[in-house]
């Protein structure tokens, strides 16, 4: 049977989802999109594959998915249909017909994640869905120094959940940076790498906030990496501060790639 493969970019507010991946009796992003495609495909079950499996509460601005339809539909029609059939916390921002062998996960060359921190003494209620609140004073220079030490290819076992089933914990971080937003007391941390382990960014952030408020020194980062021990790093920060921003399929598009 002839099928037609499509690539789509979706954005979602992860607050009310139990994550991206389908789970029994839970509301998930994959489940919502598959339900909409089921209706569009005249009650035929359509499997959606995502570039990454975001956890409960984690957001995405540039999650990439692919799926096969049993008949051709114009990409504009698919985008309109999905945005009509899904709820307001999911938006399909782009759809295109893809090569039959395109795979959103296995062909990804890199990803960008951002983590936002509300550094106000009292939390801003308008930021609570998209930031982690940290009331203690933070200093930028030590954080930047620590983030530079994360760049490169390392075994990130210390920054991986003990529940991770991935065999190799070696990953490459191409870019790591931070900026402050005037007026909102937000700190925005950006990480670009060839891949990220389960909870890796959230554990990196738990460690970096300890550097920011003086509980750790930047010079400790190489020793944490070398330890290859989860207990050597900081705690896992809350999911709501994390957003999957971009998935890269061409290495030349990756910031910091050499």
C-alpha positions, -999 to +999 in steps of 0.1 A: +000+000+000+013+034-009+018+058+020+029+094+022+053+106+048+050+141+064+072+161+086+057+186+110+069+211+136+047+215+167+047+238+197+030+229+229+025+241+265+035+210+285+017+220+317-013+198+313+004+169+295+019+137+310+047+141+285+051+137+248+049+099+246+016+080+247+008+065+281-023+046+292-051+067+306-029+099+304-032+130+283-001+132+261+010+152+231+016+122+209-018+109+219-036+141+210-019+144+176-026+107+168-062+112+177-065+141+154-048+122+126-071+092+132-101+115+123-083+130+093-073+095+080-110+084+081-106+063+113-073+047+104-047+046+132-017+068+124+015+064+144+034+096+152+072+096+159+088+125+177+124+138+177+124+136+215+103+124+244+097+155+266+087+147+302+055+158+319+054+196+323+082+202+297+073+225+268+083+226+231+085+253+206+102+232+178+093+196+184+096+177+151+074+147+143+068+125+113+039+102+103+026+083+073-009+088+058-026+063+035-035+090+010-021+123+000-033+155+017-019+189+009+004+199+038-015+232+043-047+211+047-029+189+073-018+219+093-052+234+093-069+201+102-045+194+131-048+229+145-086+225+143-088+191+159-062+196+187-067+218+218-053+252+223-021+241+241-008+225+208-001+244+177+013+229+144+036+256+130+048+238+099+039+208+077+057+195+046+058+163+027+090+144+034+111+117+018+098+082+026+129+075+046+129+107+067+129+099+105+124+127+129+144+111+157+171+090+141+182+117+115+183+145+140+219+159+143+213+182+172+189+199+195+185+232+214+170+234+248+163+265+269+157+266+306+142+297+322+147+308+358+126+334+376+151+351+400+126+374+417+125+371+454+088+363+452+076+343+421+059+361+393+025+344+388+026+351+351+059+332+347+050+302+369+042+279+340+074+285+321+101+291+347+116+276+378+116+300+407+149+306+425+149+335+449+185+336+460+209+362+445+227+349+414+260+361+398+264+357+361+302+355+356+307+322+376+278+306+357+293+316+323+327+302+334+310+269+345+290+266+313+322+269+292+336+239+310+306+219+298+312+225+262+328+196+243+325+158+242+322+143+277+307+113+295+277+130+312+268+101+335+269+125+365+242+146+348+220+117+338+190+102+357+198+069+373+167+057+355+182+063+321+184+032+300+209+046+275+240+026+273+265+053+262+264+085+283+288+103+260+274+134+244+287+166+228+276+201+239+283+226+211+271+257+229+261+267+264+251+303+273+230+324+296+214+358+294+193+379+317+160+396+307+157+431+320+124+439+337+113+403+345+144+390+365+145+360+342+177+341+334+176+321+302+200+292+298+206+278+264+221+244+256+229+230+221+242+195+217+241+164+195+218+148+220+207+149+257+203+122+282+172+116+303+169+147+327+203+159+316+194+196+311+174+197+344+204+182+363+228+206+346+206+234+358+204+221+393+242+222+394+245+256+376+221+273+401+244+261+429+273+279+410+251+310+405+243+315+441+277+306+454+272+270+468+296+256+442+326+269+423+329+267+385+362+248+390+341+218+403+325+211+369+354+190+355+355+169+387+317+163+385+321+151+350+350+129+358+332+114+388+306+097+365+283+096+395+248+111+397+253+121+434+282+144+424+259+168+406+231+190+418+194+182+421+170+178+391+152+211+386+114+213+379+102+205+344+082+237+338+114+258+331+124+236+302+116+240+265+127+221+235+134+250+211+148+235+179+158+202+163+186+203+137+189+180+107+219+197+091+251+200+112+259+233+095+228+248+111+239+239+146+252+269+167+288+262+178+292+232+155+328+229+141 
